[in-house]
């Protein structure tokens, strides 16, 4: 009768061990489920952040395009103004050159008159 007691003891020990293991596994599984829920919440939060950042990036791209168009328009305006200024400066240069030529002619004529007067006096 000693042998059946060993078998019964082994069976009882196995059943108790499996119950304890099952309870421990259940706690571990519950812990893992809580971690999964936490991670899922974190994923949702990060996805919202990503969507917001993507919206901001899209908005900044639109602003960038608008600024590029504005800069191009300004460049064309300045280019036109610059052409006008260059043309004006060249015209002013030519005008001043003509004035200088006239002044030189007047000075030369005046010097000649003075020189002729000087020669007459001699």
Backbone bond lengths (Angstrom), bond angles and torsions (degrees), N, CA, C in turn:
res aa  C-N    CA-C-N  psi(-1)  N-CA   C-N-CA  omega(-1)  CA-C   N-CA-C  phi
1 X - - - 1.437 - - 1.518 111.53 -
2 X 1.288 116.09 -6.16 1.437 118.76 178.82 1.521 112.31 -74.02
3 X 1.290 116.19 -28.54 1.463 119.37 -177.38 1.524 110.78 -70.73
4 X 1.352 118.58 -45.38 1.448 116.69 179.07 1.530 111.69 -61.87
5 X 1.312 120.40 -29.85 1.468 121.59 179.59 1.523 109.59 -66.74
6 X 1.309 116.86 -36.22 1.476 120.59 178.19 1.526 109.59 -67.38
7 X 1.328 114.73 -41.53 1.464 118.50 -179.78 1.519 109.78 -66.31
8 X 1.347 115.68 -44.22 1.460 119.87 179.04 1.525 109.30 -63.78
9 X 1.311 119.12 -42.52 1.470 122.97 179.75 1.516 110.40 -62.62
10 X 1.319 115.86 -41.22 1.466 119.73 179.17 1.524 110.61 -65.48
11 X 1.348 115.47 -42.69 1.463 119.36 178.83 1.522 111.55 -64.59
12 X 1.338 115.89 -44.33 1.468 119.90 179.25 1.520 109.66 -62.97
13 X 1.333 116.76 -43.67 1.470 120.77 179.20 1.524 110.78 -63.20
14 X 1.329 116.44 -41.00 1.468 119.94 178.27 1.511 111.85 -64.34
15 X 1.351 115.51 -42.03 1.464 119.19 179.43 1.521 109.93 -65.07
16 X 1.331 117.04 -45.52 1.470 120.76 179.63 1.533 110.09 -62.77
17 X 1.331 116.39 -42.30 1.474 120.73 179.00 1.521 111.54 -62.71
18 X 1.340 116.11 -41.74 1.465 118.43 -179.70 1.531 110.79 -68.30
19 X 1.357 115.95 -35.14 1.470 118.95 177.68 1.524 109.88 -65.93
20 X 1.337 116.54 -44.84 1.469 120.63 178.93 1.526 109.82 -63.18
21 X 1.323 116.44 -44.09 1.462 120.66 179.47 1.530 110.00 -62.21
22 X 1.337 114.66 -42.61 1.460 119.01 179.28 1.521 111.53 -62.44
23 X 1.344 116.53 -42.18 1.457 120.31 178.51 1.528 110.93 -64.95
24 X 1.326 116.41 -41.60 1.464 120.28 178.40 1.525 109.76 -65.15
25 X 1.321 116.54 -43.47 1.460 120.35 178.08 1.526 110.41 -61.61
26 X 1.303 117.22 -38.55 1.456 122.12 -179.10 1.535 109.35 -62.46
27 X 1.362 117.05 -42.74 1.455 120.38 178.19 1.532 110.09 -63.53
28 X 1.322 115.09 -42.06 1.458 120.56 179.98 1.534 110.37 -64.71
29 X 1.337 115.57 -42.17 1.461 120.57 178.91 1.522 109.97 -64.44
30 X 1.319 117.63 -42.21 1.467 121.09 177.98 1.524 110.32 -61.95
31 X 1.317 115.73 -42.38 1.468 120.73 178.64 1.530 110.02 -61.52
32 X 1.331 116.32 -44.14 1.464 120.16 179.46 1.531 111.27 -65.47
33 X 1.332 116.37 -37.75 1.467 119.58 178.46 1.524 110.82 -63.48
34 X 1.328 116.83 -39.62 1.464 120.51 178.03 1.536 110.18 -65.08
35 X 1.338 115.50 -40.00 1.460 118.63 178.08 1.528 111.00 -64.17
36 X 1.324 116.06 -40.45 1.463 120.84 178.89 1.531 109.94 -62.36
37 X 1.331 117.12 -44.02 1.462 120.47 178.42 1.524 111.19 -61.80
38 X 1.325 115.69 -42.78 1.463 120.33 178.31 1.525 110.33 -61.70
39 X 1.324 116.13 -45.16 1.462 119.89 -179.94 1.524 111.84 -65.79
40 X 1.321 117.47 -35.85 1.462 120.41 177.65 1.527 110.79 -65.85
41 X 1.330 116.70 -40.34 1.464 119.98 176.42 1.525 110.35 -63.01
42 X 1.317 115.70 -41.80 1.467 120.47 179.12 1.531 110.41 -63.74
43 X 1.319 116.56 -40.30 1.470 120.49 177.90 1.523 110.19 -61.70
44 X 1.324 117.42 -44.73 1.468 120.77 179.40 1.530 110.40 -62.26
45 X 1.330 116.62 -42.04 1.463 120.87 179.62 1.535 110.21 -62.93
46 X 1.328 115.92 -44.76 1.464 119.65 -179.91 1.529 111.53 -67.23
47 X 1.330 117.36 -34.71 1.456 120.14 177.33 1.530 110.76 -65.11
48 X 1.340 116.52 -38.42 1.463 119.67 176.23 1.530 110.51 -63.26
49 X 1.330 115.63 -41.61 1.470 120.05 178.60 1.525 109.98 -63.03
50 X 1.328 116.19 -43.06 1.465 120.51 179.78 1.528 110.44 -62.40
51 X 1.324 117.16 -43.02 1.464 120.20 178.80 1.528 111.12 -62.33
52 X 1.323 116.77 -42.19 1.463 120.70 178.59 1.525 110.70 -63.67
53 X 1.330 116.15 -43.47 1.464 119.25 179.00 1.529 110.89 -65.43
54 X 1.311 117.86 -38.24 1.454 120.90 177.92 1.526 110.41 -64.09
55 X 1.333 116.53 -39.36 1.462 120.51 177.36 1.529 110.06 -62.53
56 X 1.347 115.86 -42.96 1.452 120.10 179.27 1.532 110.95 -64.95
57 X 1.316 116.78 -40.29 1.465 120.54 178.31 1.524 110.13 -62.28
58 X 1.330 116.72 -44.03 1.466 120.21 178.59 1.520 110.87 -61.66
59 X 1.329 116.54 -41.79 1.458 120.48 178.92 1.525 110.69 -64.38
60 X 1.329 117.05 -41.48 1.464 120.55 178.96 1.525 111.40 -66.42
61 X 1.329 117.09 -35.07 1.463 119.93 176.01 1.522 110.71 -62.81
62 X 1.323 116.02 -42.23 1.466 119.94 178.65 1.534 110.15 -63.44
63 X 1.325 116.33 -43.92 1.470 119.78 177.83 1.525 111.30 -62.09
64 X 1.326 115.83 -40.42 1.459 120.67 179.24 1.527 110.48 -61.43
65 X 1.325 116.57 -45.09 1.465 120.05 178.65 1.531 110.08 -61.49
66 X 1.330 116.08 -42.70 1.465 119.46 178.99 1.526 110.66 -61.96
67 X 1.320 116.82 -42.16 1.466 119.96 178.87 1.527 111.75 -65.92
68 X 1.316 116.73 -37.33 1.463 119.70 177.26 1.525 110.62 -63.03
69 X 1.332 116.61 -43.38 1.462 120.57 178.78 1.530 109.59 -63.68
70 X 1.328 116.59 -44.74 1.464 120.52 179.30 1.535 110.71 -61.80
71 X 1.339 116.64 -43.11 1.463 120.47 -179.89 1.528 110.36 -63.75
72 X 1.319 116.88 -38.91 1.465 120.38 178.93 1.524 110.04 -64.81
73 X 1.332 116.25 -42.84 1.466 120.77 177.94 1.528 109.94 -61.20
74 X 1.322 116.83 -45.28 1.465 120.73 178.46 1.528 110.77 -61.97
75 X 1.317 115.79 -40.13 1.462 120.27 179.66 1.526 110.12 -61.07
76 X 1.333 116.09 -43.71 1.462 119.25 178.45 1.527 111.18 -64.02
77 X 1.330 116.41 -41.12 1.466 119.55 178.16 1.528 110.65 -62.50
78 X 1.329 116.75 -46.55 1.462 119.92 -179.79 1.517 110.75 -65.27
79 X 1.311 115.78 -36.42 1.454 119.44 178.52 1.528 109.54 -62.70
80 X 1.334 116.19 -44.15 1.462 120.11 177.22 1.515 111.29 -63.73
81 X 1.345 116.19 -44.24 1.460 119.85 177.87 1.521 110.91 -62.48
82 X 1.318 115.99 -40.49 1.454 120.26 -179.13 1.526 110.60 -64.41
83 X 1.329 116.26 -42.26 1.466 118.79 177.23 1.518 110.39 -60.71
84 X 1.342 115.49 -43.61 1.457 119.36 178.35 1.517 111.85 -62.39
85 X 1.326 116.56 -41.66 1.467 120.20 179.92 1.526 111.04 -66.34
86 X 1.329 115.59 -41.81 1.471 118.63 178.86 1.524 110.20 -62.57
87 X 1.329 115.97 -43.62 1.455 120.04 178.36 1.527 110.81 -62.03
88 X 1.321 116.08 -43.33 1.461 120.13 178.56 1.529 110.83 -62.57
89 X 1.324 117.06 -44.45 1.467 120.66 -179.26 1.532 110.87 -63.58
90 X 1.332 116.27 -39.43 1.457 119.34 178.91 1.530 110.28 -66.29
91 X 1.342 116.31 -41.56 1.464 119.79 178.27 1.526 110.03 -63.85
92 X 1.327 117.08 -41.79 1.456 121.16 178.21 1.530 110.66 -62.76
93 X 1.322 116.48 -41.28 1.461 121.00 178.12 1.537 110.17 -60.41
94 X 1.312 116.93 -46.36 1.466 120.69 179.71 1.532 110.79 -63.17
95 X 1.324 116.16 -41.64 1.463 120.54 179.38 1.525 110.47 -62.33
96 X 1.332 116.11 -44.85 1.468 119.46 179.18 1.526 111.31 -65.32
97 X 1.315 116.23 -35.12 1.460 120.12 176.85 1.535 110.41 -63.14
98 X 1.330 116.22 -42.82 1.465 119.91 177.95 1.526 111.05 -64.14
99 X 1.339 116.26 -42.13 1.466 119.27 177.52 1.526 111.18 -60.63
100 X 1.308 115.93 -41.02 1.463 119.99 179.67 1.526 109.94 -63.18
101 X 1.330 116.31 -41.96 1.461 119.30 179.03 1.526 110.62 -62.32
102 X 1.329 116.06 -42.26 1.463 119.34 178.53 1.526 111.11 -63.95
103 X 1.335 115.69 -42.48 1.472 119.01 178.65 1.527 110.82 -62.88
104 X 1.319 114.94 -42.65 1.470 118.00 178.89 1.529 110.17 -60.88
105 X 1.322 117.52 -41.49 1.462 121.27 179.39 1.537 110.13 -63.47
106 X 1.346 115.02 -44.65 1.470 118.12 179.03 1.524 111.31 -63.03
107 X 1.329 115.26 -43.17 1.477 118.94 179.36 1.525 109.69 -62.77
108 X 1.310 116.49 -42.80 1.472 120.55 -179.70 1.521 110.02 -62.46
109 X 1.350 116.11 -43.52 1.468 119.09 179.41 1.513 110.60 -64.57
110 X 1.328 116.69 -40.59 1.459 120.43 179.96 1.524 110.38 -65.45
111 X 1.327 115.43 -41.15 1.474 118.76 178.22 1.525 109.85 -64.29
112 X 1.320 115.54 -39.62 1.465 118.52 179.69 1.512 110.44 -63.53
113 X 1.337 116.66 -42.10 1.465 119.45 178.10 1.524 110.09 -60.62
114 X 1.326 115.17 -45.25 1.468 119.33 179.37 1.530 110.43 -63.95
115 X 1.307 116.14 -39.84 1.464 120.41 -179.64 1.526 109.90 -67.47
116 X 1.325 115.58 -40.29 1.481 119.23 178.23 1.526 110.51 -65.41
117 X 1.333 117.11 -41.27 1.467 120.42 175.72 1.518 110.52 -59.76
118 X 1.305 115.71 -42.37 1.464 120.36 179.47 1.533 110.95 -62.60
119 X 1.336 114.69 -42.23 1.473 118.29 179.18 1.518 110.90 -65.86
120 X 1.325 118.24 -37.21 1.459 121.95 179.64 1.512 110.87 -64.84
121 X 1.310 115.16 -36.70 1.460 118.83 -179.42 1.524 111.10 -70.20
122 X 1.261 116.71 -27.53 1.457 118.84 -179.43 1.489 107.32 -74.83
